[in-house]
Amino acid sequence: MEQRKKRSLFSSMMLVVTALIWGTAFVAQSEGMNYVGGFTFNASRFLIGGVVLIPCIFLLRRGNREQWAQMRAEEKKSRRRTGILGGICCGAVLCLASSLQQFGIAYTTVGKAGFITALYIILVPILGLFMKKRVGLNIWASVLIAAAGMYLLCIKEGFSIGKGDFLVLLCSVGFSLHILVIDYFSPRAEGVLISCVQFFTAGFCSALLMLIFEKPSWQAIAAAWMPVLYAGIMSCGVAYTLQVVAQKDVAPTVASLLMSLESVFSVLAGWLLLGQSLSLKEMTGCLLVFTGILLAQIPIKEISLKRGGI
């Protein structure tokens, strides 16, 4: 029990690092769109992320050589097959969600996009109910607190649903499904294998859409080399892998709350790197989000909603 708690705490820290990388990667995404189209940018960064992870698969297997050697041939084959299938499923959902986010940001403000995308912290437990998952009352309370914090942190003008807002809303549904798909496959296969396959899947899907809807050029991609490399290596190769590996020991609703810190880190990065100051409203939003995160870590007995469960 103690070992499992330590594993869960370490995995939670990994998800915070993931949120930090994603938060700072918003700068790279914004800059990259100045040179290339959304599908071109996603195809480039996802394929780079997949290439980066190929050696990681062999390095991790070498580190877990004894555990891998103890597996039967049938079990190894099953885990590989599950990892490939899981990676394809995750990659398809990731391509859809990332594309909606990339193009949605072009038609709405960053503040609105940040808040609407963060709605996945509410959608994850709601969608989880359809998968017969139950959560404690503390999780529901933390979801509401975090959502209020995200509103104060990101919304800077009157809220309305325009074209971009609707696209980002669909993106939040996509990322919610992505979290739940990872939660299903990650305990059944190698996390790095799933991550590697998902990037190649998302990359090839984005490349196909790029060839259909855009006119890519090597000159434009070369001009965007810095944001593409950062998004490919750090946001994809490092952060998404940490997400896949860490979610094995963290409940999906808690994972979504931890990863929602990316909005907090994006605001802090703007303050530190770009000199953008935080208002009292934004600082209050940060405080509410962190309060929600802490509340989600408090163990409270789950209450069944079935008849006679109370």
ZADO-1210 file (C-alpha; in nm, 4 decimals, padded with zeros to 6 digits):
<atoms>
<atom x="00.0000" y="00.0000" z="00.0000" code="MET" pos="1"/>
<atom x="00.2831" y="00.2396" z="00.0925" code="GLU" pos="2"/>
<atom x="00.4663" y="00.1568" z="-00.2308" code="GLN" pos="3"/>
<atom x="00.1536" y="00.2278" z="-00.4326" code="ARG" pos="4"/>
<atom x="00.1129" y="00.5674" z="-00.2647" code="LYS" pos="5"/>
<atom x="00.4736" y="00.6573" z="-00.3468" code="LYS" pos="6"/>
<atom x="00.4209" y="00.5472" z="-00.7056" code="ARG" pos="7"/>
<atom x="00.1052" y="00.7568" z="-00.7284" code="SER" pos="8"/>
<atom x="00.2808" y="01.0641" z="-00.5845" code="LEU" pos="9"/>
<atom x="00.5735" y="01.0279" z="-00.8265" code="PHE" pos="10"/>
<atom x="00.3337" y="00.9858" z="-01.1193" code="SER" pos="11"/>
<atom x="00.1442" y="01.2975" z="-01.0091" code="SER" pos="12"/>
<atom x="00.4721" y="01.4929" z="-01.0122" code="MET" pos="13"/>
<atom x="00.5384" y="01.3646" z="-01.3646" code="MET" pos="14"/>
<atom x="00.2000" y="01.4990" z="-01.4747" code="LEU" pos="15"/>
<atom x="00.2838" y="01.8402" z="-01.3257" code="VAL" pos="16"/>
<atom x="00.6059" y="01.8429" z="-01.5317" code="VAL" pos="17"/>
<atom x="00.3940" y="01.7472" z="-01.8321" code="THR" pos="18"/>
<atom x="00.1682" y="02.0462" z="-01.7691" code="ALA" pos="19"/>
<atom x="00.4738" y="02.2734" z="-01.7384" code="LEU" pos="20"/>
<atom x="00.6071" y="02.1630" z="-02.0772" code="ILE" pos="21"/>
<atom x="00.2680" y="02.1989" z="-02.2431" code="TRP" pos="22"/>
<atom x="00.2148" y="02.5418" z="-02.0885" code="GLY" pos="23"/>
<atom x="00.5413" y="02.6767" z="-02.2291" code="THR" pos="24"/>
<atom x="00.4769" y="02.5015" z="-02.5619" code="ALA" pos="25"/>
<atom x="00.1861" y="02.7390" z="-02.6308" code="PHE" pos="26"/>
<atom x="00.4505" y="02.9922" z="-02.7335" code="VAL" pos="27"/>
<atom x="00.5962" y="02.7453" z="-02.9850" code="ALA" pos="28"/>
<atom x="00.2514" y="02.6627" z="-03.1254" code="GLN" pos="29"/>
<atom x="00.1667" y="03.0281" z="-03.1696" code="SER" pos="30"/>
<atom x="00.4995" y="03.1089" z="-03.3365" code="GLU" pos="31"/>
<atom x="00.4854" y="02.8035" z="-03.5622" code="GLY" pos="32"/>
<atom x="00.1518" y="02.9117" z="-03.7109" code="MET" pos="33"/>
<atom x="00.3263" y="03.2254" z="-03.8411" code="ASN" pos="34"/>
<atom x="00.5212" y="03.0079" z="-04.0866" code="TYR" pos="35"/>
<atom x="00.3143" y="02.6968" z="-04.1667" code="VAL" pos="36"/>
<atom x="-00.0454" y="02.5720" z="-04.1623" code="GLY" pos="37"/>
<atom x="-00.1985" y="02.3849" z="-03.8718" code="GLY" pos="38"/>
<atom x="-00.1841" y="02.0385" z="-04.0318" code="PHE" pos="39"/>
<atom x="00.1760" y="02.0977" z="-04.1461" code="THR" pos="40"/>
<atom x="00.2814" y="02.2050" z="-03.7990" code="PHE" pos="41"/>
<atom x="00.1123" y="01.9055" z="-03.6330" code="ASN" pos="42"/>
<atom x="00.2494" y="01.6579" z="-03.8887" code="ALA" pos="43"/>
<atom x="00.6046" y="01.7878" z="-03.8353" code="SER" pos="44"/>
<atom x="00.5967" y="01.7877" z="-03.4574" code="ARG" pos="45"/>
<atom x="00.4215" y="01.4514" z="-03.4213" code="PHE" pos="46"/>
<atom x="00.6590" y="01.2723" z="-03.6607" code="LEU" pos="47"/>
<atom x="00.9569" y="01.4235" z="-03.4771" code="ILE" pos="48"/>
<atom x="00.8069" y="01.3092" z="-03.1474" code="GLY" pos="49"/>
<atom x="00.7703" y="00.9548" z="-03.2816" code="GLY" pos="50"/>
<atom x="01.1295" y="00.9410" z="-03.4074" code="VAL" pos="51"/>
<atom x="01.2615" y="01.0688" z="-03.0734" code="VAL" pos="52"/>
<atom x="01.0858" y="00.7876" z="-02.8884" code="LEU" pos="53"/>
<atom x="01.2186" y="00.4960" z="-03.0966" code="ILE" pos="54"/>
<atom x="01.5473" y="00.4659" z="-02.9019" code="PRO" pos="55"/>
<atom x="01.3578" y="00.5209" z="-02.5743" code="CYS" pos="56"/>
<atom x="01.1658" y="00.1961" z="-02.6281" code="ILE" pos="57"/>
<atom x="01.4857" y="-00.0092" z="-02.6447" code="PHE" pos="58"/>
<atom x="01.6494" y="00.1810" z="-02.3568" code="LEU" pos="59"/>
<atom x="01.3533" y="00.1221" z="-02.1253" code="LEU" pos="60"/>
<atom x="01.3352" y="-00.2444" z="-02.2195" code="ARG" pos="61"/>
<atom x="01.7044" y="-00.2738" z="-02.1446" code="ARG" pos="62"/>
<atom x="01.6488" y="-00.1131" z="-01.8049" code="GLY" pos="63"/>
<atom x="01.3640" y="-00.3567" z="-01.7331" code="ASN" pos="64"/>
<atom x="01.5514" y="-00.6512" z="-01.8826" code="ARG" pos="65"/>
<atom x="01.4780" y="-00.8888" z="-01.5948" code="GLU" pos="66"/>
<atom x="01.1068" y="-00.8125" z="-01.5898" code="GLN" pos="67"/>
<atom x="01.0878" y="-00.8436" z="-01.9699" code="TRP" pos="68"/>
<atom x="01.2796" y="-01.1748" z="-01.9632" code="ALA" pos="69"/>
<atom x="01.0353" y="-01.3252" z="-01.7125" code="GLN" pos="70"/>
<atom x="00.7403" y="-01.2703" z="-01.9448" code="MET" pos="71"/>
<atom x="00.6201" y="-01.5578" z="-02.1543" code="ARG" pos="72"/>
<atom x="00.6394" y="-01.5270" z="-02.5317" code="ALA" pos="73"/>
<atom x="00.2597" y="-01.5095" z="-02.5557" code="GLU" pos="74"/>
<atom x="00.2464" y="-01.2291" z="-02.2994" code="GLU" pos="75"/>
<atom x="00.5152" y="-01.0282" z="-02.4815" code="LYS" pos="76"/>
<atom x="00.3296" y="-01.0682" z="-02.8092" code="LYS" pos="77"/>
<atom x="00.0026" y="-00.9673" z="-02.6458" code="SER" pos="78"/>
<atom x="00.1533" y="-00.6539" z="-02.4883" code="ARG" pos="79"/>
<atom x="00.3117" y="-00.5524" z="-02.8192" code="ARG" pos="80"/>
<atom x="-00.0158" y="-00.6022" z="-03.0043" code="ARG" pos="81"/>
<atom x="-00.2080" y="-00.4085" z="-02.7395" code="THR" pos="82"/>
<atom x="00.0522" y="-00.1316" z="-02.7445" code="GLY" pos="83"/>
<atom x="00.0264" y="-00.0911" z="-03.1205" code="ILE" pos="84"/>
<atom x="-00.3536" y="-00.0972" z="-03.1142" code="LEU" pos="85"/>
<atom x="-00.3619" y="00.1476" z="-02.8227" code="GLY" pos="86"/>
<atom x="-00.1163" y="00.3772" z="-02.9983" code="GLY" pos="87"/>
<atom x="-00.3265" y="00.3822" z="-03.3152" code="ILE" pos="88"/>
<atom x="-00.6433" y="00.4621" z="-03.1168" code="CYS" pos="89"/>
<atom x="-00.4686" y="00.7311" z="-02.9118" code="CYS" pos="90"/>
<atom x="-00.3046" y="00.8779" z="-03.2228" code="GLY" pos="91"/>
<atom x="-00.6323" y="00.9079" z="-03.4118" code="ALA" pos="92"/>
<atom x="-00.7972" y="01.0901" z="-03.1203" code="VAL" pos="93"/>
<atom x="-00.4860" y="01.3047" z="-03.0652" code="LEU" pos="94"/>
<atom x="-00.4804" y="01.4117" z="-03.4304" code="CYS" pos="95"/>
<atom x="-00.8464" y="01.5144" z="-03.4147" code="LEU" pos="96"/>
<atom x="-00.8173" y="01.7035" z="-03.0836" code="ALA" pos="97"/>
<atom x="-00.4904" y="01.8796" z="-03.1749" code="SER" pos="98"/>
<atom x="-00.6189" y="01.9869" z="-03.5165" code="SER" pos="99"/>
<atom x="-00.9353" y="02.1332" z="-03.3653" code="LEU" pos="100"/>
<atom x="-00.7264" y="02.3223" z="-03.1081" code="GLN" pos="101"/>
<atom x="-00.4740" y="02.4476" z="-03.3637" code="GLN" pos="102"/>
<atom x="-00.7375" y="02.5919" z="-03.5968" code="PHE" pos="103"/>
<atom x="-00.9704" y="02.7016" z="-03.3167" code="GLY" pos="104"/>
<atom x="-00.7034" y="02.9292" z="-03.1715" code="ILE" pos="105"/>
<atom x="-00.6844" y="03.1079" z="-03.5070" code="ALA" pos="106"/>
<atom x="-01.0478" y="03.2208" z="-03.4731" code="TYR" pos="107"/>
<atom x="-01.0713" y="03.3021" z="-03.1024" code="THR" pos="108"/>
<atom x="-00.8693" y="03.4680" z="-02.8263" code="THR" pos="109"/>
<atom x="-00.6074" y="03.2764" z="-02.6337" code="VAL" pos="110"/>
<atom x="-00.7956" y="03.3416" z="-02.3073" code="GLY" pos="111"/>
<atom x="-01.1145" y="03.1849" z="-02.4374" code="LYS" pos="112"/>
<atom x="-00.9268" y="02.8960" z="-02.5963" code="ALA" pos="113"/>
<atom x="-00.7445" y="02.8238" z="-02.2704" code="GLY" pos="114"/>
<atom x="-01.0647" y="02.8116" z="-02.0674" code="PHE" pos="115"/>
<atom x="-01.2685" y="02.6149" z="-02.3191" code="ILE" pos="116"/>
<atom x="-00.9902" y="02.3591" z="-02.3682" code="THR" pos="117"/>
<atom x="-00.9676" y="02.3210" z="-01.9901" code="ALA" pos="118"/>
<atom x="-01.3292" y="02.2045" z="-01.9858" code="LEU" pos="119"/>
<atom x="-01.1871" y="01.8529" z="-02.0247" code="TYR" pos="120"/>
<atom x="-01.1404" y="01.8526" z="-01.6467" code="ILE" pos="121"/>
<atom x="-01.5203" y="01.8502" z="-01.6261" code="ILE" pos="122"/>
<atom x="-01.5831" y="01.6287" z="-01.9273" code="LEU" pos="123"/>
<atom x="-01.3490" y="01.3477" z="-01.8128" code="VAL" pos="124"/>
<atom x="-01.5542" y="01.2418" z="-01.5075" code="PRO" pos="125"/>
<atom x="-01.8793" y="01.2906" z="-01.7001" code="ILE" pos="126"/>
<atom x="-01.7596" y="01.0679" z="-01.9850" code="LEU" pos="127"/>
<atom x="-01.6143" y="00.8281" z="-01.7286" code="GLY" pos="128"/>
<atom x="-01.9615" y="00.7634" z="-01.5922" code="LEU" pos="129"/>
<atom x="-02.0530" y="00.6026" z="-01.9247" code="PHE" pos="130"/>
<atom x="-01.7576" y="00.3660" z="-01.8700" code="MET" pos="131"/>
<atom x="-01.8970" y="00.2717" z="-01.5255" code="LYS" pos="132"/>
<atom x="-01.6304" y="00.4718" z="-01.3402" code="LYS" pos="133"/>
<atom x="-01.7200" y="00.6362" z="-01.0093" code="ARG" pos="134"/>
<atom x="-01.5447" y="00.9197" z="-00.8321" code="VAL" pos="135"/>
<atom x="-01.5600" y="01.0656" z="-00.4829" code="GLY" pos="136"/>
<atom x="-01.7415" y="01.3851" z="-00.3915" code="LEU" pos="137"/>
<atom x="-01.4045" y="01.5556" z="-00.3419" code="ASN" pos="138"/>
<atom x="-01.3281" y="01.5070" z="-00.7111" code="ILE" pos="139"/>
<atom x="-01.6552" y="01.6678" z="-00.8168" code="TRP" pos="140"/>
<atom x="-01.5932" y="01.9586" z="-00.5782" code="ALA" pos="141"/>
<atom x="-01.2367" y="02.0020" z="-00.7058" code="SER" pos="142"/>
<atom x="-01.3624" y="01.9974" z="-01.0659" code="VAL" pos="143"/>
<atom x="-01.6018" y="02.2841" z="-00.9903" code="LEU" pos="144"/>
<atom x="-01.3343" y="02.4829" z="-00.8043" code="ILE" pos="145"/>
<atom x="-01.0773" y="02.4289" z="-01.0796" code="ALA" pos="146"/>
<atom x="-01.3283" y="02.5255" z="-01.3474" code="ALA" pos="147"/>
<atom x="-01.4029" y="02.8498" z="-01.1619" code="ALA" pos="148"/>
<atom x="-01.0293" y="02.9121" z="-01.1355" code="GLY" pos="149"/>
<atom x="-00.9805" y="02.8539" z="-01.5066" code="MET" pos="150"/>
<atom x="-01.2555" y="03.1051" z="-01.5787" code="TYR" pos="151"/>
<atom x="-01.0900" y="03.3745" z="-01.3672" code="LEU" pos="152"/>
<atom x="-00.7498" y="03.2888" z="-01.5091" code="LEU" pos="153"/>
<atom x="-00.8285" y="03.2756" z="-01.8815" code="CYS" pos="154"/>
<atom x="-01.1474" y="03.4667" z="-01.9649" code="ILE" pos="155"/>
<atom x="-01.0586" y="03.8288" z="-02.0360" code="LYS" pos="156"/>
<atom x="-01.3696" y="03.9433" z="-02.2241" code="GLU" pos="157"/>
<atom x="-01.7381" y="03.8640" z="-02.2660" code="GLY" pos="158"/>
<atom x="-01.7957" y="03.4936" z="-02.3309" code="PHE" pos="159"/>
<atom x="-01.9641" y="03.4000" z="-02.6579" code="SER" pos="160"/>
<atom x="-01.9634" y="03.0926" z="-02.8805" code="ILE" pos="161"/>
<atom x="-01.8144" y="03.1794" z="-03.2187" code="GLY" pos="162"/>
<atom x="-01.6530" y="02.9585" z="-03.4834" code="LYS" pos="163"/>
<atom x="-01.3228" y="02.9327" z="-03.2991" code="GLY" pos="164"/>
<atom x="-01.4901" y="02.8793" z="-02.9625" code="ASP" pos="165"/>
<atom x="-01.6943" y="02.5923" z="-03.1034" code="PHE" pos="166"/>
<atom x="-01.3844" y="02.4280" z="-03.2556" code="LEU" pos="167"/>
<atom x="-01.1955" y="02.4504" z="-02.9253" code="VAL" pos="168"/>
<atom x="-01.5005" y="02.3144" z="-02.7411" code="LEU" pos="169"/>
<atom x="-01.4899" y="02.0098" z="-02.9699" code="LEU" pos="170"/>
<atom x="-01.1152" y="01.9935" z="-02.9000" code="CYS" pos="171"/>
<atom x="-01.1815" y="01.9669" z="-02.5248" code="SER" pos="172"/>
<atom x="-01.4109" y="01.6698" z="-02.5923" code="VAL" pos="173"/>
<atom x="-01.1325" y="01.5146" z="-02.7985" code="GLY" pos="174"/>
<atom x="-00.8732" y="01.5556" z="-02.5236" code="PHE" pos="175"/>
<atom x="-01.1184" y="01.4103" z="-02.2716" code="SER" pos="176"/>
<atom x="-01.1535" y="01.1003" z="-02.4880" code="LEU" pos="177"/>
<atom x="-00.7739" y="01.0906" z="-02.5286" code="HIS" pos="178"/>
<atom x="-00.7269" y="01.0779" z="-02.1511" code="ILE" pos="179"/>
<atom x="-00.9799" y="00.7970" z="-02.1150" code="LEU" pos="180"/>
<atom x="-00.8327" y="00.5961" z="-02.4043" code="VAL" pos="181"/>
<atom x="-00.4861" y="00.6217" z="-02.2470" code="ILE" pos="182"/>
<atom x="-00.6330" y="00.5201" z="-01.9127" code="ASP" pos="183"/>
<atom x="-00.7682" y="00.2037" z="-02.0771" code="TYR" pos="184"/>
<atom x="-00.4573" y="00.0969" z="-02.2699" code="PHE" pos="185"/>
<atom x="-00.1659" y="00.2171" z="-02.0510" code="SER" pos="186"/>
<atom x="-00.1910" y="-00.0604" z="-01.7857" code="PRO" pos="187"/>
<atom x="-00.2038" y="-00.3263" z="-02.0596" code="ARG" pos="188"/>
<atom x="00.1072" y="-00.2322" z="-02.2603" code="ALA" pos="189"/>
<atom x="00.4338" y="-00.0367" z="-02.2573" code="GLU" pos="190"/>
<atom x="00.3640" y="00.3338" z="-02.2199" code="GLY" pos="191"/>
<atom x="00.6494" y="00.4428" z="-02.4464" code="VAL" pos="192"/>
<atom x="00.5401" y="00.2040" z="-02.7227" code="LEU" pos="193"/>
<atom x="00.1863" y="00.3432" z="-02.7070" code="ILE" pos="194"/>
<atom x="00.3231" y="00.6980" z="-02.7172" code="SER" pos="195"/>
<atom x="00.5563" y="00.6275" z="-03.0103" code="CYS" pos="196"/>
<atom x="00.2831" y="00.4628" z="-03.2177" code="VAL" pos="197"/>
<atom x="00.0348" y="00.7374" z="-03.1365" code="GLN" pos="198"/>
<atom x="00.2733" y="01.0064" z="-03.2640" code="PHE" pos="199"/>
<atom x="00.3399" y="00.8287" z="-03.5914" code="PHE" pos="200"/>
<atom x="-00.0348" y="00.7705" z="-03.6310" code="THR" pos="201"/>
<atom x="-00.1198" y="01.1351" z="-03.5549" code="ALA" pos="202"/>
<atom x="00.1716" y="01.2493" z="-03.7733" code="GLY" pos="203"/>
<atom x="00.0683" y="01.0449" z="-04.0774" code="PHE" pos="204"/>
<atom x="-00.2979" y="01.1446" z="-04.0366" code="CYS" pos="205"/>
<atom x="-00.1963" y="01.5119" z="-04.0139" code="SER" pos="206"/>
<atom x="00.0348" y="01.4719" z="-04.3141" code="ALA" pos="207"/>
<atom x="-00.2498" y="01.3305" z="-04.5197" code="LEU" pos="208"/>
<atom x="-00.4724" y="01.6230" z="-04.4222" code="LEU" pos="209"/>
<atom x="-00.1804" y="01.8582" z="-04.4949" code="MET" pos="210"/>
<atom x="-00.1487" y="01.7277" z="-04.8521" code="LEU" pos="211"/>
<atom x="-00.5239" y="01.7581" z="-04.9064" code="ILE" pos="212"/>
<atom x="-00.5926" y="02.1008" z="-04.7539" code="PHE" pos="213"/>
<atom x="-00.2573" y="02.2853" z="-04.7470" code="GLU" pos="214"/>
<atom x="00.0400" y="02.3621" z="-04.9707" code="LYS" pos="215"/>
<atom x="00.3435" y="02.2751" z="-04.7547" code="PRO" pos="216"/>
<atom x="00.6978" y="02.3750" z="-04.8467" code="SER" pos="217"/>
<atom x="01.0336" y="02.2750" z="-04.7028" code="TRP" pos="218"/>
<atom x="01.1324" y="02.6419" z="-04.6861" code="GLN" pos="219"/>
<atom x="00.8397" y="02.7256" z="-04.4586" code="ALA" pos="220"/>
<atom x="00.9023" y="02.4233" z="-04.2369" code="ILE" pos="221"/>
<atom x="01.2725" y="02.5130" z="-04.2148" code="ALA" pos="222"/>
<atom x="01.1797" y="02.8686" z="-04.1153" code="ALA" pos="223"/>
<atom x="00.9705" y="02.7267" z="-03.8294" code="ALA" pos="224"/>
<atom x="01.2448" y="02.4871" z="-03.7146" code="TRP" pos="225"/>
<atom x="01.2704" y="02.6183" z="-03.3574" code="MET" pos="226"/>
<atom x="00.9009" y="02.5994" z="-03.2558" code="PRO" pos="227"/>
<atom x="00.8597" y="02.2722" z="-03.4490" code="VAL" pos="228"/>
<atom x="01.1568" y="02.1105" z="-03.2716" code="LEU" pos="229"/>
<atom x="01.0461" y="02.2300" z="-02.9288" code="TYR" pos="230"/>
<atom x="00.6906" y="02.1112" z="-02.9854" code="ALA" pos="231"/>
<atom x="00.8145" y="01.7828" z="-03.1342" code="GLY" pos="232"/>
<atom x="01.0827" y="01.6921" z="-02.8811" code="ILE" pos="233"/>
<atom x="00.9538" y="01.8445" z="-02.5588" code="MET" pos="234"/>
<atom x="00.5750" y="01.8706" z="-02.5985" code="SER" pos="235"/>
<atom x="00.5408" y="01.5416" z="-02.7875" code="CYS" pos="236"/>
<atom x="00.8446" y="01.3251" z="-02.7183" code="GLY" pos="237"/>
<atom x="00.8771" y="01.4113" z="-02.3497" code="VAL" pos="238"/>
<atom x="00.5433" y="01.5434" z="-02.2204" code="ALA" pos="239"/>
<atom x="00.3025" y="01.3035" z="-02.3898" code="TYR" pos="240"/>
<atom x="00.5236" y="01.0100" z="-02.2886" code="THR" pos="241"/>
<atom x="00.5213" y="01.1257" z="-01.9274" code="LEU" pos="242"/>
<atom x="00.1420" y="01.1417" z="-01.9541" code="GLN" pos="243"/>
<atom x="00.1108" y="00.7860" z="-02.0864" code="VAL" pos="244"/>
<atom x="00.3542" y="00.6421" z="-01.8300" code="VAL" pos="245"/>
<atom x="00.2170" y="00.8383" z="-01.5324" code="ALA" pos="246"/>
<atom x="-00.1524" y="00.7729" z="-01.5959" code="GLN" pos="247"/>
<atom x="-00.1055" y="00.4076" z="-01.5033" code="LYS" pos="248"/>
<atom x="-00.0941" y="00.5073" z="-01.1358" code="ASP" pos="249"/>
<atom x="-00.3237" y="00.8125" z="-01.1348" code="VAL" pos="250"/>
<atom x="-00.7013" y="00.8202" z="-01.1724" code="ALA" pos="251"/>
<atom x="-00.8064" y="00.9865" z="-01.5013" code="PRO" pos="252"/>
<atom x="-01.0026" y="01.2661" z="-01.3311" code="THR" pos="253"/>
<atom x="-00.7072" y="01.3541" z="-01.1060" code="VAL" pos="254"/>
<atom x="-00.4760" y="01.3313" z="-01.4074" code="ALA" pos="255"/>
<atom x="-00.6920" y="01.5775" z="-01.5996" code="SER" pos="256"/>
<atom x="-00.6834" y="01.8219" z="-01.3068" code="LEU" pos="257"/>
<atom x="-00.3040" y="01.8009" z="-01.2828" code="LEU" pos="258"/>
<atom x="-00.2594" y="01.8454" z="-01.6563" code="MET" pos="259"/>
<atom x="-00.4963" y="02.1431" z="-01.6533" code="SER" pos="260"/>
<atom x="-00.2113" y="02.3290" z="-01.4824" code="LEU" pos="261"/>
<atom x="-00.0763" y="02.3910" z="-01.8332" code="GLU" pos="262"/>
<atom x="-00.2957" y="02.7023" z="-01.8449" code="SER" pos="263"/>
<atom x="-00.1456" y="02.8259" z="-01.5184" code="VAL" pos="264"/>
<atom x="00.2079" y="02.7638" z="-01.6434" code="PHE" pos="265"/>
<atom x="00.1342" y="02.9359" z="-01.9748" code="SER" pos="266"/>
<atom x="00.0280" y="03.2511" z="-01.7878" code="VAL" pos="267"/>
<atom x="00.3321" y="03.2322" z="-01.5596" code="LEU" pos="268"/>
<atom x="00.5618" y="03.1793" z="-01.8613" code="ALA" pos="269"/>
<atom x="00.4146" y="03.4896" z="-02.0229" code="GLY" pos="270"/>
<atom x="00.4823" y="03.6847" z="-01.7045" code="TRP" pos="271"/>
<atom x="00.8413" y="03.5621" z="-01.6666" code="LEU" pos="272"/>
<atom x="00.9495" y="03.5517" z="-02.0322" code="LEU" pos="273"/>
<atom x="00.7361" y="03.8217" z="-02.1925" code="LEU" pos="274"/>
<atom x="00.6907" y="04.0605" z="-01.9010" code="GLY" pos="275"/>
<atom x="00.3141" y="04.0131" z="-01.8855" code="GLN" pos="276"/>
<atom x="00.1914" y="04.0930" z="-01.5337" code="SER" pos="277"/>
<atom x="-00.0697" y="03.8920" z="-01.3461" code="LEU" pos="278"/>
<atom x="-00.3786" y="04.0768" z="-01.2301" code="SER" pos="279"/>
<atom x="-00.5519" y="04.0077" z="-00.8996" code="LEU" pos="280"/>
<atom x="-00.8215" y="03.8197" z="-01.0923" code="LYS" pos="281"/>
<atom x="-00.5627" y="03.5950" z="-01.2599" code="GLU" pos="282"/>
<atom x="-00.3801" y="03.5276" z="-00.9341" code="MET" pos="283"/>
<atom x="-00.7129" y="03.4335" z="-00.7747" code="THR" pos="284"/>
<atom x="-00.7715" y="03.1931" z="-01.0623" code="GLY" pos="285"/>
<atom x="-00.4297" y="03.0315" z="-01.0044" code="CYS" pos="286"/>
<atom x="-00.5113" y="02.9912" z="-00.6351" code="LEU" pos="287"/>
<atom x="-00.8465" y="02.8278" z="-00.7105" code="LEU" pos="288"/>
<atom x="-00.6900" y="02.5839" z="-00.9582" code="VAL" pos="289"/>
<atom x="-00.4237" y="02.4787" z="-00.7073" code="PHE" pos="290"/>
<atom x="-00.6929" y="02.4431" z="-00.4406" code="THR" pos="291"/>
<atom x="-00.8838" y="02.2104" z="-00.6706" code="GLY" pos="292"/>
<atom x="-00.5684" y="02.0080" z="-00.7366" code="ILE" pos="293"/>
<atom x="-00.4981" y="01.9661" z="-00.3644" code="LEU" pos="294"/>
<atom x="-00.8594" y="01.8750" z="-00.2864" code="LEU" pos="295"/>
<atom x="-00.8484" y="01.6028" z="-00.5510" code="ALA" pos="296"/>
<atom x="-00.5593" y="01.4349" z="-00.3664" code="GLN" pos="297"/>
<atom x="-00.7550" y="01.3978" z="-00.0404" code="ILE" pos="298"/>
<atom x="-00.8808" y="01.0374" z="-00.0146" code="PRO" pos="299"/>
<atom x="-01.2568" y="01.0338" z="00.0414" code="ILE" pos="300"/>
<atom x="-01.4659" y="00.7186" z="00.0227" code="LYS" pos="301"/>
<atom x="-01.6518" y="00.6953" z="-00.3069" code="GLU" pos="302"/>
<atom x="-02.0300" y="00.7049" z="-00.2736" code="ILE" pos="303"/>
<atom x="-02.2324" y="00.4781" z="-00.4962" code="SER" pos="304"/>
<atom x="-02.5243" y="00.6379" z="-00.6787" code="LEU" pos="305"/>
<atom x="-02.6986" y="00.3048" z="-00.7165" code="LYS" pos="306"/>
<atom x="-03.0139" y="00.2339" z="-00.5151" code="ARG" pos="307"/>
<atom x="-02.9190" y="00.1452" z="-00.1584" code="GLY" pos="308"/>
<atom x="-02.5600" y="00.2631" z="-00.2068" code="GLY" pos="309"/>
<atom x="-02.5833" y="00.5541" z="00.0382" code="ILE" pos="310"/>
</atoms>
